[in-house]
């Protein structure tokens, strides 16, 4: 969100431009924060989203 605000916060632009830029930044940044993570806005599968769990020391194995 901050990337969008930094780029377009002080100017007028269309909703479409904002949405496309937000989606591009989300696709770029998500795998940097969630190893193996990916973003798909046009999925044809009916997959239920799940919560990503972590613990204070490592990612994964959070049973």
Jmol script that loads the backbone (N, CA, C; Angstrom):
load data "model"
ATOM      1  N   UNK A   1       0.825  -1.188   0.000  1.00  0.00           N
ATOM      2  CA  UNK A   1       0.000   0.000   0.000  1.00  0.00           C
ATOM      3  C   UNK A   1       0.871   1.254   0.000  1.00  0.00           C
ATOM      4  N   UNK A   2       1.948   1.223   0.757  1.00  0.00           N
ATOM      5  CA  UNK A   2       2.789   2.411   0.839  1.00  0.00           C
ATOM      6  C   UNK A   2       3.396   2.764  -0.518  1.00  0.00           C
ATOM      7  N   UNK A   3       3.736   1.752  -1.330  1.00  0.00           N
ATOM      8  CA  UNK A   3       4.259   2.014  -2.682  1.00  0.00           C
ATOM      9  C   UNK A   3       3.249   2.797  -3.518  1.00  0.00           C
ATOM     10  N   UNK A   4       1.980   2.414  -3.415  1.00  0.00           N
ATOM     11  CA  UNK A   4       0.919   3.097  -4.169  1.00  0.00           C
ATOM     12  C   UNK A   4       0.772   4.531  -3.683  1.00  0.00           C
ATOM     13  N   UNK A   5       0.760   4.717  -2.381  1.00  0.00           N
ATOM     14  CA  UNK A   5       0.638   6.065  -1.812  1.00  0.00           C
ATOM     15  C   UNK A   5       1.819   6.931  -2.213  1.00  0.00           C
ATOM     16  N   UNK A   6       3.023   6.362  -2.138  1.00  0.00           N
ATOM     17  CA  UNK A   6       4.219   7.131  -2.502  1.00  0.00           C
ATOM     18  C   UNK A   6       4.189   7.567  -3.966  1.00  0.00           C
ATOM     19  N   UNK A   7       3.699   6.689  -4.830  1.00  0.00           N
ATOM     20  CA  UNK A   7       3.705   7.012  -6.261  1.00  0.00           C
ATOM     21  C   UNK A   7       2.537   7.902  -6.671  1.00  0.00           C
ATOM     22  N   UNK A   8       1.331   7.659  -6.119  1.00  0.00           N
ATOM     23  CA  UNK A   8       0.136   8.341  -6.608  1.00  0.00           C
ATOM     24  C   UNK A   8      -0.571   9.192  -5.556  1.00  0.00           C
ATOM     25  N   UNK A   9      -0.033   9.281  -4.361  1.00  0.00           N
ATOM     26  CA  UNK A   9      -0.719   9.982  -3.282  1.00  0.00           C
ATOM     27  C   UNK A   9      -0.918  11.470  -3.509  1.00  0.00           C
ATOM     28  N   UNK A  10      -0.064  12.085  -4.300  1.00  0.00           N
ATOM     29  CA  UNK A  10      -0.157  13.535  -4.482  1.00  0.00           C
ATOM     30  C   UNK A  10      -0.639  13.930  -5.875  1.00  0.00           C
ATOM     31  N   UNK A  11      -1.202  12.967  -6.615  1.00  0.00           N
ATOM     32  CA  UNK A  11      -1.696  13.307  -7.955  1.00  0.00           C
ATOM     33  C   UNK A  11      -3.010  12.596  -8.235  1.00  0.00           C
ATOM     34  N   UNK A  12      -3.709  13.092  -9.223  1.00  0.00           N
ATOM     35  CA  UNK A  12      -4.982  12.478  -9.626  1.00  0.00           C
ATOM     36  C   UNK A  12      -4.688  11.402 -10.660  1.00  0.00           C
ATOM     37  N   UNK A  13      -5.328  10.259 -10.488  1.00  0.00           N
ATOM     38  CA  UNK A  13      -5.181   9.169 -11.442  1.00  0.00           C
ATOM     39  C   UNK A  13      -6.436   8.304 -11.408  1.00  0.00           C
ATOM     40  N   UNK A  14      -6.574   7.442 -12.365  1.00  0.00           N
ATOM     41  CA  UNK A  14      -7.788   6.625 -12.442  1.00  0.00           C
ATOM     42  C   UNK A  14      -7.729   5.443 -11.480  1.00  0.00           C
ATOM     43  N   UNK A  15      -8.899   4.913 -11.145  1.00  0.00           N
ATOM     44  CA  UNK A  15      -8.985   3.728 -10.296  1.00  0.00           C
ATOM     45  C   UNK A  15      -8.282   2.549 -10.957  1.00  0.00           C
ATOM     46  N   UNK A  16      -8.395   2.440 -12.276  1.00  0.00           N
ATOM     47  CA  UNK A  16      -7.763   1.343 -12.994  1.00  0.00           C
ATOM     48  C   UNK A  16      -6.240   1.405 -12.856  1.00  0.00           C
ATOM     49  N   UNK A  17      -5.670   2.593 -13.010  1.00  0.00           N
ATOM     50  CA  UNK A  17      -4.229   2.754 -12.864  1.00  0.00           C
ATOM     51  C   UNK A  17      -3.786   2.346 -11.473  1.00  0.00           C
ATOM     52  N   UNK A  18      -4.523   2.776 -10.451  1.00  0.00           N
ATOM     53  CA  UNK A  18      -4.187   2.408  -9.074  1.00  0.00           C
ATOM     54  C   UNK A  18      -4.263   0.906  -8.866  1.00  0.00           C
ATOM     55  N   UNK A  19      -5.325   0.292  -9.362  1.00  0.00           N
ATOM     56  CA  UNK A  19      -5.496  -1.143  -9.185  1.00  0.00           C
ATOM     57  C   UNK A  19      -4.377  -1.927  -9.872  1.00  0.00           C
ATOM     58  N   UNK A  20      -4.044  -1.554 -11.103  1.00  0.00           N
ATOM     59  CA  UNK A  20      -3.000  -2.259 -11.837  1.00  0.00           C
ATOM     60  C   UNK A  20      -1.641  -2.100 -11.164  1.00  0.00           C
ATOM     61  N   UNK A  21      -1.339  -0.904 -10.681  1.00  0.00           N
ATOM     62  CA  UNK A  21      -0.065  -0.691 -10.002  1.00  0.00           C
ATOM     63  C   UNK A  21      -0.023  -1.468  -8.692  1.00  0.00           C
ATOM     64  N   UNK A  22      -1.115  -1.468  -7.927  1.00  0.00           N
ATOM     65  CA  UNK A  22      -1.179  -2.226  -6.673  1.00  0.00           C
ATOM     66  C   UNK A  22      -0.978  -3.718  -6.947  1.00  0.00           C
ATOM     67  N   UNK A  23      -1.645  -4.259  -7.965  1.00  0.00           N
ATOM     68  CA  UNK A  23      -1.497  -5.673  -8.288  1.00  0.00           C
ATOM     69  C   UNK A  23      -0.061  -6.005  -8.688  1.00  0.00           C
ATOM     70  N   UNK A  24       0.555  -5.149  -9.477  1.00  0.00           N
ATOM     71  CA  UNK A  24       1.941  -5.383  -9.893  1.00  0.00           C
ATOM     72  C   UNK A  24       2.864  -5.392  -8.692  1.00  0.00           C
ATOM     73  N   UNK A  25       2.691  -4.432  -7.770  1.00  0.00           N
ATOM     74  CA  UNK A  25       3.541  -4.364  -6.578  1.00  0.00           C
ATOM     75  C   UNK A  25       3.304  -5.558  -5.659  1.00  0.00           C
ATOM     76  N   UNK A  26       2.048  -6.007  -5.558  1.00  0.00           N
ATOM     77  CA  UNK A  26       1.734  -7.158  -4.728  1.00  0.00           C
ATOM     78  C   UNK A  26       2.399  -8.417  -5.294  1.00  0.00           C
ATOM     79  N   UNK A  27       2.320  -8.605  -6.610  1.00  0.00           N
ATOM     80  CA  UNK A  27       2.966  -9.753  -7.245  1.00  0.00           C
ATOM     81  C   UNK A  27       4.479  -9.721  -7.040  1.00  0.00           C
ATOM     82  N   UNK A  28       5.058  -8.536  -7.086  1.00  0.00           N
ATOM     83  CA  UNK A  28       6.503  -8.389  -6.922  1.00  0.00           C
ATOM     84  C   UNK A  28       6.930  -8.616  -5.472  1.00  0.00           C
ATOM     85  N   UNK A  29       6.226  -8.001  -4.527  1.00  0.00           N
ATOM     86  CA  UNK A  29       6.665  -8.012  -3.128  1.00  0.00           C
ATOM     87  C   UNK A  29       6.277  -9.252  -2.341  1.00  0.00           C
ATOM     88  N   UNK A  30       5.153  -9.882  -2.651  1.00  0.00           N
ATOM     89  CA  UNK A  30       4.663 -10.998  -1.843  1.00  0.00           C
ATOM     90  C   UNK A  30       5.688 -12.120  -1.699  1.00  0.00           C
ATOM     91  N   UNK A  31       6.314 -12.577  -2.808  1.00  0.00           N
ATOM     92  CA  UNK A  31       7.312 -13.644  -2.661  1.00  0.00           C
ATOM     93  C   UNK A  31       8.544 -13.224  -1.853  1.00  0.00           C
ATOM     94  N   UNK A  32       8.799 -11.941  -1.752  1.00  0.00           N
ATOM     95  CA  UNK A  32       9.935 -11.473  -0.955  1.00  0.00           C
ATOM     96  C   UNK A  32       9.672 -11.652   0.538  1.00  0.00           C
ATOM     97  N   UNK A  33       8.406 -11.574   0.951  1.00  0.00           N
ATOM     98  CA  UNK A  33       8.031 -11.698   2.358  1.00  0.00           C
ATOM     99  C   UNK A  33       7.597 -13.106   2.726  1.00  0.00           C
ATOM    100  N   UNK A  34       7.016 -13.824   1.777  1.00  0.00           N
ATOM    101  CA  UNK A  34       6.517 -15.176   1.999  1.00  0.00           C
ATOM    102  C   UNK A  34       7.241 -16.097   1.009  1.00  0.00           C
ATOM    103  N   UNK A  35       8.314 -16.757   1.431  1.00  0.00           N
ATOM    104  CA  UNK A  35       9.046 -17.625   0.506  1.00  0.00           C
ATOM    105  C   UNK A  35       8.121 -18.661  -0.137  1.00  0.00           C
ATOM    106  N   UNK A  36       8.160 -18.725  -1.451  1.00  0.00           N
ATOM    107  CA  UNK A  36       7.303 -19.644  -2.188  1.00  0.00           C
ATOM    108  C   UNK A  36       5.910 -19.106  -2.444  1.00  0.00           C
ATOM    109  N   UNK A  37       5.594 -17.929  -1.896  1.00  0.00           N
ATOM    110  CA  UNK A  37       4.268 -17.348  -2.071  1.00  0.00           C
ATOM    111  C   UNK A  37       4.081 -16.786  -3.460  1.00  0.00           C
ATOM    112  N   UNK A  38       2.849 -16.782  -3.916  1.00  0.00           N
ATOM    113  CA  UNK A  38       2.552 -16.205  -5.229  1.00  0.00           C
ATOM    114  C   UNK A  38       1.162 -15.579  -5.193  1.00  0.00           C
ATOM    115  N   UNK A  39       0.951 -14.657  -6.094  1.00  0.00           N
ATOM    116  CA  UNK A  39      -0.311 -13.933  -6.186  1.00  0.00           C
ATOM    117  C   UNK A  39      -0.910 -14.217  -7.557  1.00  0.00           C
ATOM    118  N   UNK A  40      -2.209 -14.526  -7.576  1.00  0.00           N
ATOM    119  CA  UNK A  40      -2.906 -14.783  -8.827  1.00  0.00           C
ATOM    120  C   UNK A  40      -4.276 -14.120  -8.734  1.00  0.00           C
ATOM    121  N   UNK A  41      -4.564 -13.211  -9.629  1.00  0.00           N
ATOM    122  CA  UNK A  41      -5.840 -12.494  -9.622  1.00  0.00           C
ATOM    123  C   UNK A  41      -6.872 -13.116 -10.553  1.00  0.00           C
ATOM    124  N   UNK A  42      -6.464 -14.050 -11.394  1.00  0.00           N
ATOM    125  CA  UNK A  42      -7.370 -14.634 -12.377  1.00  0.00           C
ATOM    126  C   UNK A  42      -7.414 -16.153 -12.269  1.00  0.00           C
ATOM    127  N   UNK A  43      -7.419 -16.675 -11.073  1.00  0.00           N
ATOM    128  CA  UNK A  43      -7.409 -18.122 -10.876  1.00  0.00           C
ATOM    129  C   UNK A  43      -8.701 -18.739 -11.399  1.00  0.00           C
ATOM    130  N   UNK A  44      -8.568 -19.893 -12.015  1.00  0.00           N
ATOM    131  CA  UNK A  44      -9.740 -20.630 -12.474  1.00  0.00           C
ATOM    132  C   UNK A  44     -10.069 -21.777 -11.526  1.00  0.00           C
ATOM    133  N   UNK A  45      -9.134 -22.102 -10.611  1.00  0.00           N
ATOM    134  CA  UNK A  45      -9.376 -23.147  -9.629  1.00  0.00           C
ATOM    135  C   UNK A  45     -10.219 -22.604  -8.489  1.00  0.00           C
ATOM    136  N   UNK A  46     -10.872 -23.497  -7.790  1.00  0.00           N
ATOM    137  CA  UNK A  46     -11.678 -23.111  -6.631  1.00  0.00           C
ATOM    138  C   UNK A  46     -10.933 -23.535  -5.371  1.00  0.00           C
ATOM    139  N   UNK A  47      -9.818 -22.862  -5.080  1.00  0.00           N
ATOM    140  CA  UNK A  47      -8.971 -23.197  -3.947  1.00  0.00           C
ATOM    141  C   UNK A  47      -9.302 -22.260  -2.784  1.00  0.00           C
ATOM    142  N   UNK A  48      -9.484 -22.841  -1.615  1.00  0.00           N
ATOM    143  CA  UNK A  48      -9.775 -22.051  -0.426  1.00  0.00           C
ATOM    144  C   UNK A  48      -8.478 -21.412   0.082  1.00  0.00           C
ATOM    145  N   UNK A  49      -8.506 -20.128   0.333  1.00  0.00           N
ATOM    146  CA  UNK A  49      -7.335 -19.440   0.886  1.00  0.00           C
ATOM    147  C   UNK A  49      -7.098 -19.916   2.310  1.00  0.00           C
ATOM    148  N   UNK A  50      -5.834 -20.053   2.672  1.00  0.00           N
ATOM    149  CA  UNK A  50      -5.492 -20.484   4.021  1.00  0.00           C
ATOM    150  C   UNK A  50      -4.616 -19.439   4.690  1.00  0.00           C
ATOM    151  N   UNK A  51      -4.644 -19.431   5.987  1.00  0.00           N
ATOM    152  CA  UNK A  51      -3.835 -18.488   6.760  1.00  0.00           C
ATOM    153  C   UNK A  51      -2.402 -18.990   6.814  1.00  0.00           C
ATOM    154  N   UNK A  52      -1.455 -18.111   6.559  1.00  0.00           N
ATOM    155  CA  UNK A  52      -0.043 -18.461   6.648  1.00  0.00           C
ATOM    156  C   UNK A  52       0.380 -18.355   8.101  1.00  0.00           C
ATOM    157  N   UNK A  53       0.900 -19.448   8.651  1.00  0.00           N
ATOM    158  CA  UNK A  53       1.269 -19.464  10.062  1.00  0.00           C
ATOM    159  C   UNK A  53       2.780 -19.420  10.215  1.00  0.00           C
ATOM    160  N   UNK A  54       3.226 -18.682  11.196  1.00  0.00           N
ATOM    161  CA  UNK A  54       4.643 -18.642  11.553  1.00  0.00           C
ATOM    162  C   UNK A  54       4.763 -18.730  13.063  1.00  0.00           C
ATOM    163  N   UNK A  55       5.978 -18.906  13.510  1.00  0.00           N
ATOM    164  CA  UNK A  55       6.238 -18.812  14.943  1.00  0.00           C
ATOM    165  C   UNK A  55       7.326 -17.766  15.133  1.00  0.00           C
ATOM    166  N   UNK A  56       7.626 -17.386  16.367  1.00  0.00           N
ATOM    167  CA  UNK A  56       8.590 -16.289  16.579  1.00  0.00           C
ATOM    168  C   UNK A  56      10.010 -16.557  16.072  1.00  0.00           C
ATOM    169  N   UNK A  57      10.369 -17.832  15.847  1.00  0.00           N
ATOM    170  CA  UNK A  57      11.747 -18.138  15.516  1.00  0.00           C
ATOM    171  C   UNK A  57      11.956 -18.539  14.063  1.00  0.00           C
ATOM    172  N   UNK A  58      11.012 -19.250  13.474  1.00  0.00           N
ATOM    173  CA  UNK A  58      11.178 -19.725  12.102  1.00  0.00           C
ATOM    174  C   UNK A  58       9.856 -19.713  11.365  1.00  0.00           C
ATOM    175  N   UNK A  59       9.924 -19.813  10.051  1.00  0.00           N
ATOM    176  CA  UNK A  59       8.712 -19.949   9.252  1.00  0.00           C
ATOM    177  C   UNK A  59       8.395 -21.440   9.101  1.00  0.00           C
ATOM    178  N   UNK A  60       7.134 -21.773   9.008  1.00  0.00           N
ATOM    179  CA  UNK A  60       6.736 -23.157   8.816  1.00  0.00           C
ATOM    180  C   UNK A  60       6.740 -23.966  10.107  1.00  0.00           C
ATOM    181  N   UNK A  61       6.278 -25.202  10.045  1.00  0.00           N
ATOM    182  CA  UNK A  61       6.243 -26.127  11.169  1.00  0.00           C
ATOM    183  C   UNK A  61       5.652 -25.481  12.415  1.00  0.00           C
ATOM    184  N   UNK A  62       4.449 -24.952  12.289  1.00  0.00           N
ATOM    185  CA  UNK A  62       3.843 -24.183  13.383  1.00  0.00           C
ATOM    186  C   UNK A  62       2.662 -24.897  14.008  1.00  0.00           C
ATOM    187  N   UNK A  63       2.697 -26.213  14.052  1.00  0.00           N
ATOM    188  CA  UNK A  63       1.587 -26.980  14.651  1.00  0.00           C
ATOM    189  C   UNK A  63       1.501 -26.744  16.135  1.00  0.00           C
TER     190      UNK A  63
END
end "model"
wireframe off; spacefill off
backbone 0.3
color backbone group
